[in-house]
Amino acid sequence: AFQALILAFEIFVSAILFIYGWTGFTVACISVTVIMFIRETSLKKKNADYSGFKEKNVWITGASSGIGEALAKALYMAGARVILSGRREAELERVRSACIEQGSAARVRDVQMDLKDPLVLPLDLSRPAEMALKAEEARRLLTMLGGEGRVDVLVNNAGVSSRALAEEMEWTVDQSVMAVNYLGPVALTKAVLGGMLKAGAGQIVVISSVQGLVGLPGRSAYSASKHALHGFFDSLRAEVASRGISVTVVCPGYVRTALSLNAVTG
Ligand SMILES: NC(=O)c1ccc[n+]([C@@H]2O[C@H](COP(=O)([O-])OP(=O)(O)OC[C@H]3O[C@@H](n4cnc5c(N)ncnc54)[C@H](OP(=O)(O)O)[C@@H]3O)[C@@H](O)[C@H]2O)c1
């Protein structure tokens, strides 16, 4: 209703300007208004899409900050049981508390809300060999809360950036970036895939980057690790699409997070 009021007001102002002969300015004014209105409406529609996550077990890596934290909060509010992973346990606990706090405030307005407390499961993706054990731990935690303990959605969001010319980058840094951004997510995906295939349902998401599509100077390790994700997850999609599992590779542009600050150099 508020949007409609603003729209009506701006059309009224434009009409006045038009009467006084400011045609060009009027056209610009109307165009901006319409674009803003369409944008707001489409954003609202996107928010509504989260409802599909109600009652789902959603495992998010890199949930201790940035995109992962924002996603965890949104899916928690949509009624999903989120499992928060990353290395910094204290930060994961902070996100867990923030979710619960946000939920309590919302419950005051809507007592019907059925929100599920997030679970915290620290892990380090630079140790891919440990991912099978972590998946077993996730299954055990979910089973303790009732149900089959299956992960419905895995969001491979965690990642580390790198910044140095290829000629100056230490070989060990190339290795560690590849481990965190590629080998770790692949190992974790393989660890949950069996459960999804057995159930004939599931969704695997991986956060790549525009740099997973095109390389930039000074970003060879990061860009290579993101390109590798496309090769693996595009192939996986072709293998499992007919068995009830969807695979989504997301390529965000710039998002203001701590990613650049935490970039490994040299
Ligand atoms: N920000 C952008 O502009 C942008 C653009 C395109 C794509 N992306 C991608 O978006 C994803 C999220 O990044 P962000 O922007 O939200 O940055 P961020 O705030 O720095 O988040 C990175 C997350 O990854 C986790 N992480 C890093 N190393 C890890 C490891 N060894 N094991 C487990 N978790 C690890 C971090 O948690 P801990 O430190 O607690 O381990 C943190 O939660 C990344 O894959 C990034 O490549 C970001």
The ligand as an SDF file (V2000), in Angstrom:
LIG
                    3D

 48 52  0  0  0  0  0  0  0  0999 V2000
   31.9800  -11.0590   -1.3030 N   0  0  0  0  0  0  0  0  0  0  0  0
   32.0080  -11.1320   -2.6290 C   0  0  0  0  0  0  0  0  0  0  0  0
   32.1250  -10.1100   -3.3270 O   0  0  0  0  0  0  0  0  0  0  0  0
   31.8950  -12.4640   -3.3130 C   0  0  0  0  0  0  0  0  0  0  0  0
   31.7250  -12.4710   -4.7140 C   0  0  0  0  0  0  0  0  0  0  0  0
   31.6230  -13.6930   -5.3500 C   0  0  0  0  0  0  0  0  0  0  0  0
   31.6790  -14.8530   -4.6300 C   0  0  0  0  0  0  0  0  0  0  0  0
   31.8510  -14.8190   -3.2780 N   0  0  0  0  0  0  0  0  0  0  0  0
   31.9320  -16.0990   -2.5660 C   0  0  0  0  0  0  0  0  0  0  0  0
   30.9840  -16.0950   -1.5270 O   0  0  0  0  0  0  0  0  0  0  0  0
   31.4010  -17.0070   -0.5220 C   0  0  0  0  0  0  0  0  0  0  0  0
   31.2340  -16.3540    0.8540 C   0  0  0  0  0  0  0  0  0  0  0  0
   32.1620  -15.2900    0.9710 O   0  0  0  0  0  0  0  0  0  0  0  0
   31.8360  -13.9210    1.7360 P   0  0  0  0  0  0  0  0  0  0  0  0
   31.9100  -12.8550    0.7250 O   0  0  0  0  0  0  0  0  0  0  0  0
   30.6200  -14.0480    2.5600 O   0  0  0  0  0  0  0  0  0  0  0  0
   33.1570  -13.7500    2.6350 O   0  0  0  0  0  0  0  0  0  0  0  0
   33.4400  -13.9920    4.1880 P   0  0  0  0  0  0  0  0  0  0  0  0
   32.5570  -13.1350    5.0070 O   0  0  0  0  0  0  0  0  0  0  0  0
   34.9210  -13.8470    4.3420 O   0  0  0  0  0  0  0  0  0  0  0  0
   33.0080  -15.4920    4.4070 O   0  0  0  0  0  0  0  0  0  0  0  0
   33.8490  -16.5770    4.1470 C   0  0  0  0  0  0  0  0  0  0  0  0
   33.3780  -17.7310    5.0020 C   0  0  0  0  0  0  0  0  0  0  0  0
   34.1480  -18.8930    4.6680 O   0  0  0  0  0  0  0  0  0  0  0  0
   34.5560  -19.5160    5.8550 C   0  0  0  0  0  0  0  0  0  0  0  0
   35.8310  -20.2060    5.6600 N   0  0  0  0  0  0  0  0  0  0  0  0
   37.0040  -19.6850    5.2140 C   0  0  0  0  0  0  0  0  0  0  0  0
   37.9590  -20.6240    5.2390 N   0  0  0  0  0  0  0  0  0  0  0  0
   37.3790  -21.7500    5.7090 C   0  0  0  0  0  0  0  0  0  0  0  0
   37.8600  -23.0600    5.9830 C   0  0  0  0  0  0  0  0  0  0  0  0
   39.1540  -23.4090    5.8030 N   0  0  0  0  0  0  0  0  0  0  0  0
   36.9930  -23.9810    6.4690 N   0  0  0  0  0  0  0  0  0  0  0  0
   35.7020  -23.6590    6.6890 C   0  0  0  0  0  0  0  0  0  0  0  0
   35.1900  -22.4440    6.4600 N   0  0  0  0  0  0  0  0  0  0  0  0
   36.0270  -21.5000    5.9760 C   0  0  0  0  0  0  0  0  0  0  0  0
   34.7140  -18.3850    6.8730 C   0  0  0  0  0  0  0  0  0  0  0  0
   34.4840  -18.8750    8.1810 O   0  0  0  0  0  0  0  0  0  0  0  0
   35.6610  -19.1360    9.2550 P   0  0  0  0  0  0  0  0  0  0  0  0
   36.6430  -18.0220    9.1200 O   0  0  0  0  0  0  0  0  0  0  0  0
   34.9220  -19.1610   10.5610 O   0  0  0  0  0  0  0  0  0  0  0  0
   36.2220  -20.4640    8.8900 O   0  0  0  0  0  0  0  0  0  0  0  0
   33.5740  -17.4560    6.4770 C   0  0  0  0  0  0  0  0  0  0  0  0
   32.4020  -17.7800    7.1710 O   0  0  0  0  0  0  0  0  0  0  0  0
   32.8350  -17.4040   -0.8690 C   0  0  0  0  0  0  0  0  0  0  0  0
   32.8530  -18.6740   -1.4760 O   0  0  0  0  0  0  0  0  0  0  0  0
   33.2520  -16.3530   -1.8700 C   0  0  0  0  0  0  0  0  0  0  0  0
   34.2450  -16.8360   -2.7560 O   0  0  0  0  0  0  0  0  0  0  0  0
   31.9450  -13.6470   -2.6120 C   0  0  0  0  0  0  0  0  0  0  0  0
  1  2  1  0
  2  3  2  0
  2  4  1  0
  4  5  1  0
  4 48  2  0
  5  6  2  0
  6  7  1  0
  7  8  2  0
  8  9  1  0
  8 48  1  0
  9 10  1  0
  9 46  1  0
 10 11  1  0
 11 12  1  0
 11 44  1  0
 12 13  1  0
 13 14  1  0
 14 15  2  0
 14 16  1  0
 14 17  1  0
 17 18  1  0
 18 19  2  0
 18 20  1  0
 18 21  1  0
 21 22  1  0
 22 23  1  0
 23 24  1  0
 23 42  1  0
 24 25  1  0
 25 26  1  0
 25 36  1  0
 26 27  1  0
 26 35  1  0
 27 28  2  0
 28 29  1  0
 29 30  1  0
 29 35  2  0
 30 31  1  0
 30 32  2  0
 32 33  1  0
 33 34  2  0
 34 35  1  0
 36 37  1  0
 36 42  1  0
 37 38  1  0
 38 39  2  0
 38 40  1  0
 38 41  1  0
 42 43  1  0
 44 45  1  0
 44 46  1  0
 46 47  1  0
M  CHG  2   8   1  16  -1
M  END
$$$$
